[in-house]
Amino acid sequence: METHWATVDGVHLELPSDCTVTQLREELHKPADAVLVAVTGDLVSVVHDDDQPLSDLIAGCADTYYFWRAAEPTRNEILAAPELEHAVETAADNAAGERDTETTFQRPGIDN
């Protein structure tokens, strides 16, 4: 099984490539309502499908992950980005009636 190293909430860990948000949340004892936010270069991804392997998502390429909850104080500019809250609020069904697996937007502070 392939693995990669990533930082999750400030801790450097070796993650299996087929790890899901649910598995990661359980292993790290994170609250059930915490949303996984992945940072991949100049992109930020908010994962909406907790049972999808990260390797199937853009989020699977991330080197930094955060578990985010709206009620908590922001810890950095990524977690303070208005796009993040918007992505969580609008994670509803898309036009085809299917739920998107992730929402991706440009990392705050990156110029085009």
C-alpha positions as CSV (number, residue, x, y, z in Angstrom):
1,M,0.0,0.0,0.0
2,E,1.4,3.4,-1.0
3,T,1.7,6.1,1.6
4,H,2.7,9.7,1.7
5,W,3.8,12.1,4.3
6,A,1.6,15.1,5.2
7,T,1.0,17.5,8.0
8,V,-2.4,17.2,9.6
9,D,-3.3,20.0,12.0
10,G,0.4,20.6,12.6
11,V,1.5,17.0,13.1
12,H,3.6,15.3,10.4
13,L,2.2,11.9,9.6
14,E,2.5,9.1,7.1
15,L,-0.9,8.5,5.5
16,P,-2.1,5.6,3.4
17,S,-3.0,6.8,-0.1
18,D,-6.4,5.2,0.1
19,C,-7.2,6.7,3.5
20,T,-10.7,8.3,3.8
21,V,-11.7,11.3,5.8
22,T,-13.7,9.1,8.2
23,Q,-10.6,6.9,8.9
24,L,-8.4,9.9,9.4
25,R,-10.9,11.6,11.6
26,E,-11.3,8.4,13.8
27,E,-7.5,7.9,14.0
28,L,-6.9,11.5,15.1
29,H,-10.0,11.7,17.4
30,K,-11.5,14.6,15.5
31,P,-15.1,15.6,16.0
32,A,-17.7,14.2,13.6
33,D,-18.6,17.7,12.3
34,A,-15.1,18.7,11.5
35,V,-14.5,19.2,7.7
36,L,-11.3,18.1,6.1
37,V,-9.5,21.0,4.2
38,A,-6.5,20.0,2.0
39,V,-3.8,22.4,0.7
40,T,-2.1,21.3,-2.5
41,G,0.3,24.0,-3.8
42,D,-1.9,26.9,-4.8
43,L,-5.2,25.0,-4.4
44,V,-7.4,24.4,-1.4
45,S,-9.9,21.5,-1.4
46,V,-12.8,21.0,0.9
47,V,-13.8,17.3,1.1
48,H,-17.5,16.6,1.2
49,D,-17.5,12.8,0.8
50,D,-16.0,11.4,4.0
51,D,-16.0,7.8,2.6
52,Q,-14.2,8.6,-0.7
53,P,-10.5,7.5,-0.7
54,L,-8.4,10.7,-0.7
55,S,-6.3,9.2,-3.5
56,D,-9.4,9.6,-5.8
57,L,-9.5,13.4,-5.0
58,I,-7.4,16.4,-5.6
59,A,-7.2,16.5,-1.8
60,G,-5.2,13.2,-2.0
61,C,-2.2,15.1,-3.4
62,A,-2.1,17.6,-0.4
63,D,0.9,18.0,1.8
64,T,-1.1,19.9,4.5
65,Y,-4.5,19.1,5.9
66,Y,-6.7,20.8,8.5
67,F,-9.8,19.7,10.2
68,W,-12.1,22.8,10.3
69,R,-15.2,23.6,12.3
70,A,-17.1,26.8,11.8
71,A,-17.5,27.4,15.6
72,E,-13.7,27.4,16.2
73,P,-11.4,30.5,15.9
74,T,-9.5,30.7,12.7
75,R,-5.9,29.5,12.9
76,N,-4.5,30.9,9.6
77,E,-5.5,32.6,6.3
78,I,-6.6,29.4,4.7
79,L,-9.1,28.6,7.5
80,A,-10.2,32.2,7.5
81,A,-11.0,32.3,3.8
82,P,-14.6,33.1,2.9
83,E,-14.5,30.6,0.1
84,L,-14.1,27.8,2.8
85,E,-17.3,28.7,4.6
86,H,-19.1,29.1,1.3
87,A,-17.8,25.6,0.1
88,V,-19.1,24.0,3.3
89,E,-22.5,25.8,3.1
90,T,-23.1,25.0,-0.6
91,A,-22.0,21.4,-0.6
92,A,-25.5,20.5,-1.5
93,D,-26.5,18.4,-4.5
94,N,-25.3,19.6,-7.9
95,A,-27.5,19.9,-11.0
96,A,-27.4,16.2,-11.7
97,G,-28.7,15.5,-8.2
98,E,-25.4,14.1,-7.0
99,R,-23.3,15.4,-4.2
100,D,-19.9,16.8,-5.1
101,T,-17.0,14.9,-3.5
102,E,-14.9,18.1,-3.0
103,T,-14.9,21.8,-3.7
104,T,-11.6,23.4,-4.8
105,F,-10.6,27.0,-4.9
106,Q,-7.4,29.1,-5.2
107,R,-5.4,29.4,-2.0
108,P,-5.8,32.8,-0.4
109,G,-2.8,35.0,-0.8
110,I,-1.7,33.5,-4.1
111,D,-1.6,36.0,-7.0
112,N,-2.5,34.9,-10.5
